Amino acid sequence: MTQTTDQCLGEWIDREAQAEAMIPLIGQLYRNNNVVTSIYGRGLINRSVIAILKAHRFARHRVSDHEELSVHDTFQILKTMSDMALGAASVDLGKLVGKFRAEGNGRNLDQFVREELAEIAGKRNTNPRKGTDVVLYGFGRIGRLLARILVEKTGGGDGLRLRAIVVRKGSDDDLVKRASLLRRDSVHGPFDGTITVDGERNTLTVNGNLVQVIYSNDPSSVDYTQYGIEQALLVDNTGKWRDAEGLSLHLKCPGVDRVVLTAPGKGALKNIVHGINHGEITADDKIITAASCTTNAIVPVLKAIYDKFGIVHGHVETVHSYTNDQNLIDNFHKGSRRGRSAPLNMVITETGAATAAAKALPVLKGKLTGNAIRVPTPNVSMAILNLTLEKATDRDEVNEYLRQMAMHSDLQKQIDFVNSPEVVSTDFVGSRHAGVVDAEATICNDNRVVLYVWYDNEFGYSHQVVRVMEEMAGVNPPVFPH
């Protein structure tokens, strides 16, 4: 039946009202219960009414009937959850609704939710997790994005807690400039919150997080305990030290317990791609590297393809946004070609992603080659995977398989999926996934397949780093639905 103008507007107003009613429930569950809610991976905490409705609309890409998720269903789930005194958890409302439709078996939605979340019911304030102090050593592109994510995920304070930032002092008004760079970002937009600068104590108060800014040129000379920081997880964002010897300098500092490097490590250091080999992290590991943005983008997709079709060999071509390592205009650079103007040129350069992929996924050893082209965009990159498979397949089968992996597999936080013929690179700014498969671009001929994987090489990678940090700190809550 064709809707009238008034009916269409009336339905929208009703959905707006439901989304508005969801906001306090989402916030209370987060602050009081440490329950993080999402819809098919899209976070709902601190989101606007329109953002919540867009998440419901987005859900049609994740279900076979392509129906928009009902805001009435998700509101009912939140109401039920609010009455259950839940313990800490990560709950995907979209997937709960999908599971209810498939496995409800005559139960109403309230009964289903109570049974599905029974193992954490009544466990509010019984969570044994303890907040882990975090120090960011370096405060460049990745450091500032990590700060944003950590502050966003503070919750009740029993997860990762940003306590300090260590930098070299650049000017007399260094603290004000650091705060300004955190507050405003040309790529990722303004910080969602408030930042207060205390020049006397050298602190920033960021959405209630008191963060000490420490000035130091030497990674082994800071006594973090004098700032009340104990057993901290330190994240080195500088890239200056890439091996165990250099990174061990941090462990000499009182108050530091473990170190994460936001770059590929050298030597025998474990290169961890969350979702792939994070299970290799042990309590004895004092230094872990989170590999590179490109490695994180390609390895989950390669793992998915290898598991179903096998991989004989392949080539990875990275089309990567320019970085701070390049020059704005032509000038001397110790690296080949990187001295030429980044905003004016495409620049062929090397990438270690193919080799690093084999470190995270040893079955790929000797099977991949790789190269990279830096292009005049400030963020979002693309990996082109040209693969020869062990089994023949077709385009539809590959795309549907990767869509299912993005929805229902253990790689759902790493792999996202899009099938729009109109998307371009800026559409993926702010993606929280390691990589996004562009289904419209997939090419397949017998056992030859070419996959195009977008990735926000700053924000998506930073989320992967935080996932590794959560593993090291042991603060990952259970995920629902199972």
C-alpha positions in Angstrom: 0.0 0.0 0.0 1.4 3.4 -0.9 2.0 5.7 2.1 0.7 9.2 2.3 2.9 12.1 3.1 1.6 12.3 6.6 2.0 8.6 7.2 5.6 8.7 6.1 6.4 11.6 8.4 4.5 10.1 11.2 6.5 6.9 11.0 9.7 8.9 11.0 8.7 10.9 14.1 7.8 7.6 15.9 11.2 6.1 15.1 12.9 9.3 16.2 11.1 9.1 19.5 12.1 5.5 20.0 15.8 6.3 19.2 15.7 9.3 21.7 14.3 6.9 24.4 17.2 4.5 23.6 20.0 7.0 24.4 19.7 7.1 28.2 19.4 3.3 28.3 22.5 2.9 26.2 24.4 5.4 28.5 23.2 3.8 31.7 24.2 0.3 30.6 27.6 1.6 29.6 28.4 3.6 32.7 26.7 1.5 35.4 27.2 -2.0 33.9 30.2 -1.7 31.5 27.9 -3.1 28.8 28.9 -1.9 25.3 26.1 -2.0 22.8 26.3 -2.0 19.0 24.4 -2.8 15.8 26.3 -5.1 13.5 29.5 -3.6 14.8 28.4 0.0 14.7 28.8 1.4 18.3 25.8 3.1 19.9 27.5 4.8 22.9 27.4 8.7 22.7 25.7 8.6 19.4 23.0 11.0 18.2 19.4 10.1 17.3 20.2 10.2 13.6 23.3 8.1 14.0 21.3 5.4 15.9 18.7 5.4 13.1 21.4 5.2 10.5 22.8 2.1 12.3 19.4 0.5 12.1 19.1 1.4 8.4 22.7 0.0 7.8 21.6 -3.4 9.2 19.8 -4.2 5.9 23.2 -4.8 4.4 23.8 -7.5 6.9 20.7 -9.7 6.6 19.5 -11.9 3.7 16.1 -10.2 3.4 17.6 -6.7 3.3 15.1 -5.5 5.8 15.8 -2.4 8.0 16.2 -3.3 11.7 13.2 -2.3 13.8 14.0 0.3 16.4 11.1 -1.0 18.4 12.8 -4.4 18.7 16.1 -2.9 19.8 14.4 -0.6 22.3 12.6 -3.6 23.8 16.0 -5.4 24.1 17.5 -2.4 25.9 14.6 -2.2 28.3 15.0 -5.9 29.2 18.8 -5.6 29.6 18.3 -2.5 31.9 16.3 -4.7 34.3 18.8 -7.5 34.5 21.6 -5.9 36.5 24.1 -7.2 33.9 27.8 -7.7 34.3 30.3 -6.3 31.8 29.7 -7.5 28.2 29.7 -6.5 24.5 26.2 -6.9 23.1 25.3 -6.6 19.4 21.6 -5.7 19.3 21.2 -6.3 15.6 22.6 -9.8 15.9 20.4 -10.5 18.9 17.3 -9.6 16.8 18.6 -11.8 14.0 19.1 -14.8 16.3 15.7 -14.2 17.9 14.1 -14.4 14.4 15.9 -17.6 13.6 15.9 -19.3 17.0 13.0 -17.8 19.0 11.1 -21.0 19.0 7.9 -19.5 20.3 9.5 -17.3 23.0 8.7 -13.6 23.1 11.6 -11.2 22.7 11.9 -10.5 26.5 12.1 -14.2 27.3 14.7 -14.7 24.6 17.0 -11.9 25.8 16.8 -13.0 29.4 17.8 -16.6 28.4 20.5 -15.4 26.0 22.2 -13.1 28.6 21.6 -15.4 31.6 25.3 -15.9 32.3 25.9 -12.3 33.1 22.5 -11.5 34.7 22.7 -10.2 38.2 26.5 -9.7 38.0 26.7 -5.9 38.1 29.6 -4.7 40.3 30.9 -8.3 40.6 33.3 -7.9 37.7 36.8 -8.9 38.7 38.4 -6.7 36.1 40.7 -3.9 37.3 41.5 -0.8 35.3 44.9 -0.9 33.5 47.0 2.3 33.3 48.0 3.2 29.8 50.9 5.5 28.8 51.1 6.8 25.2 54.8 7.3 24.3 54.5 9.7 21.3 51.5 11.7 20.3 51.4 11.9 16.5 48.6 10.6 14.2 48.2 7.2 15.8 48.8 8.4 19.3 46.1 11.0 19.2 43.6 8.6 17.7 44.4 6.0 20.4 43.8 8.7 22.9 40.3 9.4 21.4 39.4 5.7 21.4 40.7 5.1 24.9 38.7 8.1 26.3 35.6 6.9 24.4 36.0 3.4 25.9 36.6 4.6 29.5 33.2 3.5 30.7 33.2 2.8 34.5 37.0 2.8 34.5 37.7 -0.9 34.9 39.2 -1.3 31.4 42.1 0.6 29.8 42.6 4.0 31.4 44.7 6.7 29.7 47.0 8.1 32.4 49.9 9.8 30.6 51.3 11.0 27.4 55.1 11.3 26.9 56.5 13.7 24.3 59.5 15.9 23.6 58.8 19.5 24.4 58.5 21.5 21.2 57.8 25.0 22.5 56.8 27.1 25.5 53.1 26.6 24.7 53.6 22.9 23.9 50.8 21.7 26.2 48.2 24.1 24.5 49.3 23.0 21.1 49.0 19.2 22.1 45.5 19.9 23.4 44.6 21.7 20.2 45.8 18.8 18.0 43.7 16.4 20.1 40.7 18.7 19.9 40.8 19.3 16.2 41.7 17.0 13.3 41.6 17.8 9.6 40.8 14.2 8.7 38.8 12.8 11.6 37.0 16.0 12.6 36.6 17.5 16.1 37.0 15.6 19.3 33.7 14.5 20.7 33.9 15.9 24.2 35.7 18.5 26.4 39.4 19.1 27.0 40.8 21.2 29.9 44.4 22.3 30.0 46.2 22.8 33.4 49.6 24.4 32.6 50.8 24.4 36.2 50.4 20.6 36.6 51.0 19.8 32.9 47.8 17.8 32.7 44.9 17.5 30.3 41.4 16.5 31.6 39.7 14.8 28.7 36.1 13.8 29.3 36.9 13.2 33.0 40.2 11.4 32.3 43.1 13.2 34.1 46.1 12.7 31.7 49.6 13.7 32.8 51.8 15.1 30.0 55.4 14.2 30.6 58.3 15.7 28.7 61.2 13.4 28.1 63.8 12.7 25.4 64.9 9.3 26.9 62.6 6.3 27.1 64.4 4.9 30.1 64.5 7.9 32.4 60.8 8.4 33.4 59.6 7.4 36.9 55.9 6.9 36.2 55.2 5.9 39.8 55.6 9.5 40.9 52.4 10.2 39.0 50.6 7.3 40.6 51.0 5.1 37.5 51.6 1.4 38.3 52.0 -1.7 36.1 51.2 0.4 33.0 50.8 -0.8 29.5 53.0 1.6 27.5 52.3 2.1 23.8 55.2 3.3 21.7 53.9 5.3 18.8 57.2 6.8 17.7 58.5 4.0 15.5 62.0 5.0 16.6 62.7 1.7 18.4 61.5 -1.4 16.6 63.5 -4.2 18.2 63.5 -5.9 21.6 66.7 -4.1 22.7 65.3 -0.6 22.0 61.8 -1.2 23.3 63.1 -2.8 26.5 64.3 0.7 27.5 60.7 1.4 28.5 60.7 -1.6 30.8 63.5 0.0 32.9 61.1 2.8 33.9 59.3 2.3 37.3 55.6 1.9 36.7 55.8 0.2 33.3 54.9 -3.5 33.0 54.4 -4.2 29.3 55.0 -2.5 25.9 53.1 -2.4 22.6 54.7 -1.1 19.4 52.4 0.5 16.8 54.6 -0.7 13.9 56.0 -3.9 12.5 58.6 -5.3 14.9 62.1 -6.6 14.1 63.8 -9.8 15.1 61.8 -12.3 17.2 59.2 -9.9 18.5 55.6 -11.2 18.0 53.7 -9.3 15.3 50.1 -9.6 16.4 47.1 -9.1 14.1 44.0 -9.1 16.3 41.5 -11.7 15.2 44.3 -13.9 13.7 47.0 -14.7 16.2 46.2 -12.7 19.3 45.8 -16.1 21.1 49.6 -16.3 21.0 49.9 -13.5 23.5 51.0 -14.9 26.9 51.4 -13.5 30.4 55.2 -13.7 29.9 55.2 -11.4 26.8 56.6 -8.0 27.8 56.8 -6.6 24.3 54.3 -7.1 21.5 54.0 -5.3 18.2 50.7 -4.6 16.5 52.2 -5.0 13.0 51.3 -2.4 10.3 48.0 -1.0 9.1 48.3 -2.8 5.8 49.1 -6.1 7.4 46.1 -5.8 9.7 43.9 -5.0 6.7 44.9 -7.9 4.5 45.6 -10.8 6.8 42.0 -11.3 8.0 40.8 -11.4 4.4 43.6 -13.7 3.4 42.9 -16.0 6.3 39.2 -16.2 5.3 40.0 -17.0 1.7 42.7 -19.5 2.6 40.4 -21.4 4.9 37.7 -22.0 2.3 39.5 -21.9 -1.1 43.3 -22.3 -0.3 45.9 -20.0 -1.7 48.6 -21.1 -4.2 50.3 -17.7 -4.5 49.4 -14.1 -4.8 50.5 -10.5 -5.0 49.4 -7.6 -2.7 49.5 -4.1 -4.2 48.9 -1.3 -1.7 47.5 2.0 -2.8 48.4 4.0 0.3 47.7 7.5 1.4 50.8 9.6 2.0 52.2 9.8 5.5 54.3 12.2 7.6 57.4 10.3 6.5 57.1 12.0 3.0 57.9 15.5 2.0 55.3 18.2 1.2 57.5 19.5 -1.5 60.6 18.0 -3.2 63.4 17.8 -0.7 66.1 15.4 0.4 64.9 12.1 1.8 67.1 9.1 2.7 64.5 6.8 1.1 64.1 6.2 -2.6 61.5 8.4 -4.3 60.0 9.6 -0.9 61.8 12.9 -1.3 59.3 13.9 -4.0 56.2 16.0 -3.1 53.6 13.7 -1.5 50.6 15.9 -2.4 51.6 16.1 -6.1 52.8 12.6 -7.0 52.0 8.9 -6.9 55.1 7.4 -5.5 56.2 3.8 -5.9 57.7 2.4 -2.6 58.3 -0.8 -0.9 56.0 -2.5 1.6 56.8 -5.3 4.1 53.1 -6.3 4.3 53.5 -9.5 2.3 56.4 -10.7 4.5 54.7 -9.5 7.7 51.5 -11.3 6.7 53.4 -14.6 6.8 54.5 -13.8 10.3 51.0 -13.5 11.5 49.7 -16.3 9.3 52.6 -18.8 8.7 50.7 -20.8 6.1 51.3 -17.9 3.7 55.1 -18.0 4.0 56.6 -17.8 0.5 53.3 -17.4 -1.2 53.0 -13.6 -1.4 54.8 -10.7 -3.0 54.0 -7.1 -2.4 54.5 -3.5 -3.5 53.0 -0.1 -2.7 52.1 3.1 -4.3 51.7 6.3 -2.2 49.0 8.5 -3.5 48.0 12.2 -2.9 45.2 11.5 -0.3 45.6 12.1 3.5 43.9 9.0 4.7 42.2 5.7 3.7 44.1 3.2 1.6 43.4 0.2 -0.5 44.9 -3.2 -0.8 44.5 -5.1 -4.0 44.8 -8.9 -3.5 45.6 -10.8 -6.7 45.3 -14.4 -5.7 45.6 -17.8 -7.4 43.4 -20.3 -5.4 43.6 -24.0 -4.9 39.8 -24.3 -5.8 37.8 -22.8 -8.6 35.0 -20.5 -7.6 32.9 -17.6 -8.9 32.4 -14.0 -8.0 29.0 -14.5 -6.3 30.3 -17.3 -4.1 33.4 -15.3 -3.0 31.4 -12.2 -2.2 28.7 -14.1 -0.3 31.3 -16.0 1.7 33.1 -12.8 2.7 29.7 -11.1 3.5 29.0 -14.0 5.9 32.5 -13.7 7.4 31.9 -10.0 8.1 28.6 -10.9 9.8 29.0 -14.1 11.7 32.6 -15.2 12.0 35.3 -14.6 14.6 36.7 -12.0 12.1 33.6 -9.8 12.2 35.6 -6.9 14.0 38.3 -7.2 11.4 36.4 -7.7 8.1 33.7 -5.3 6.9 31.8 -5.6 3.6 30.3 -3.1 1.2 28.4 -3.7 -2.1 27.6 -0.2 -3.2 28.7 0.9 -6.7 29.2 4.5 -5.5 31.6 4.3 -2.6 35.0 6.1 -2.7 37.9 6.4 -0.3 36.5 9.2 1.9 33.4 7.0 2.7 35.7 4.9 4.8 37.2 7.6 7.0 36.3 6.5 10.6 35.9 2.8 9.8 36.6 0.8 12.9 37.4 -2.4 11.0 40.8 -3.5 9.9 39.6 -3.7 6.2 36.4 -3.4 4.1 35.9 -5.7 1.2 34.5 -3.9 -1.8 32.2 -6.5 -3.4 31.4 -4.5 -6.5 35.1 -4.5 -7.5 35.7 -8.3 -7.0 37.0 -10.1 -10.1 36.9 -13.8 -10.4 37.9 -16.2 -13.2 38.0 -19.9 -12.3 40.7 -20.1 -9.6 42.0 -16.5 -10.1 40.4 -13.8 -7.8 41.2 -10.2 -7.3 39.8 -8.6 -4.1 39.8 -4.9 -3.3 40.0 -4.0 0.4 39.6 -0.5 1.7 41.0 0.5 5.1 41.3 3.6 7.2 45.0 3.3 7.8 44.8 5.5 10.8 41.5 4.9 12.7 40.8 1.3 11.7 44.4 0.4 12.6 44.2 2.2 15.9 41.2 0.1 16.8 43.2 -3.0 16.0 45.9 -1.7 18.3 43.4 -1.2 21.1 42.1 -4.7 20.7 45.7 -6.0 21.2 46.0 -3.8 24.2 42.8 -5.2 25.7 44.1 -8.7 25.2 47.4 -7.9 26.9 45.5 -6.3 29.8 42.9 -9.1 30.0 40.0 -6.6 29.9 38.0 -8.1 27.1 34.4 -8.7 28.2 32.3 -11.6 26.9 30.5 -11.0 23.6 26.8 -11.6 22.9 25.1 -13.3 21.1 27.4 -16.3 21.1 
